[in-house]
Every structure is written in C-alpha cells, then in structure tokens.
Amino acid sequence: MEKLTDLLQITRNGMGSGDKELSQKLLKTYLKLIAEDNRLPSIIAFYNEGVKVLDASGTYGEELLQLEQKGCKLIACTTCLNYYQIENLVAGSKATMPDIITLQCKADKVINL
C-alpha cells in the first residue's frame, strides 16, 4: 500500500471553537500560511461541516486554489456535500467515505482541525 506523507482533515467551517467569525478568519490564515510556507499536506479531506469550506460561494477560494495549484489534493465527502446542499466547489473533488478511510490508512500522519 502506497504511503502518504500526511493527511489534514477539516471537519468544521473554521478553526478552533468559539466565535464563528474568528474561527473562519483563523482557518483562512492557516490555509494561506501553509501554502506560502510550502509545508503542504499531501491531501486535505473535508467532511461534516468542513465541506462548507469548499463551497464556491464561500470566502476561502483564493487559499484553496493556491493549495491545489501547489499540488495539495483536496477532497470532499459526497454525503456531507449532499446534506449541506453544496453543488459547486471552488476547488477539489468529491470522494466517498471509503475513499477517506483508505487515505487515513495510507497516511503516515493524520492532522485534525
């Protein structure tokens, strides 16, 4: 089985718990900084409320496109996208829960936000 360096999992529309606006600002800054710093995870998996980050009508578009252009693969849980009725992704592709499980098993390190 081929190994991945690391897998970042985003399960919220923001980072940390607390004020929603601050949480979203923190995630936007985090995504921007990891792209600029070139310490990219192999893949970022978005599930549960985290799929909202990939919504084309959201505020993370520039950061997500930069990550993708630098070779970071972005995947979103199809069940979650359907649940939140998100049809248009700014970046990334759809994946199933078995796909995410496979990625978790292949990763040397899993980071959860």
N, C-alpha and C positions, 0 to 999 in steps of 0.2 A: 504494500500500500504506500503510495507516494505521500510524503510528509509536507505539511505547510509550515512556514516559519511561525506565523501566529494568526489568530482569528480574533477580531474585535466584534463583539456583539452589542448592538444598541437596541434596547428594549423600551426606551422612553423617548418622547419628543422633547428632549432636553437632557441636561446632565446634573445629577445630584437630586436631592429632594428639597423642596422649599418653594420659593417664589417662582412661578411659571416663567415670567419674563427673564429673570436672572438665569434660570436653568437653561433656557433656549440660547441666551447670549453666551453662556459658558460652553455649550456644545458647539456653537458656531465658531468660537475662538479656538477650541480644541481641534476641530476638523481643519481649520485654516493652518494652525501651527504644525500639525503632523505632516501636512502636505508640504509646507515650506521647509521643514526640517529634514525631509526625506527619510523619516523613520516610519515608513508606511507599513501597516499590517498587510499581509497577503490578501486577506478578504475581510470585508465588513458585512456582517449579516444583520439585517434589520427584521425584528419581529415584534409582536404585540404593538403597543403604541409607537414603537420605534419606526414603523413603516411610514409614519406621517412625515418623518424627516426627508424621505424621498419624494414626497408629493410635489408635483410640478408647480403647484400654487404656493409652496412654502418659501421659506427665507434662506434655505441652505444651498441653493442651486450652484452658486459660484464655487463654494468649497467642495461640493460633491463632484462637480465636473473636473476640478483640478486634481482631486484624488484619482479619479478614473483615468484621466489623461496620463497620470504618472504610473499607471499600472496596477492600481489597487482595484480589485474586483468588488463590486457592490451587489449584494443580493437581498431580495425582499421576500418574505413569507407570503405566498399567494393567498392562503386562508386569511391572514391578517389584512392584506390589501382588500380582499372582498368584504371582510367585516366592516372596515372603515370606509368602504366605497371609494377607494382610491384607484382611479383608472389610468392616470397619466403620471409617469415617473420622470423626474428631471434627469435622472441617471440610473444606471444599474439595470438589473434584470430580475425576473420573477423566479422563485425557487420553491420547492416543496419542503415540508418538514423533514422527510427522509434525506433530502439534499443537505440540509443544515446539520442533521445528526452525523452524516458522513464527514462533513467538514470538521465538526468538533472532534471526531475520532482521529482525523488526519493531522490536526494541528499540534505542534509542539507546545504551544501556549494559547490559552483562551482568556481573553480580557473582556470583562463585562462592564458596561456603562449603564 
